[in-house]
Amino acid sequence: MEHRLKKRCQVSLDVTVHGRDGTTQQGTARDISTDGMFIQLDQQAMSENAVVKVKISHGGYLNGWVAHTGDEGIGVMFRSISSQEKELIGQLCEKTYSTAKSTGAS
């Protein structure tokens, strides 16, 4: 059962996760909404409740905290996002939708 307040769009975006403790990890965002995102990581070095800054390649930064961890990666919940960040997320979702539509993916 879906518990999220807002629907997430499926993406495949290269991201860099910066922890407040100085750790940095490369990952791939797999879904995103204005509430949060799931990031697939090769190594699990982020702990739950860690404050993070996520750099989206060719995009910008989103601030949040690690809401959950798992074998595949981390779920990041955004603390608060600006109108610019909401616009960025909308553009990322639209770009993904347009790419999927042009390639015939559903």
Secondary structure by P-SEA (a helix, b strand, c coil): cccccbbbbbbbbbbbbbcccbbbbbbbbccccccbbbbbbccccccccbbbbbbcccbbbbbbccccccccbbbbbbccccaaaaaaaaaaaaaaaaaaaaaccc
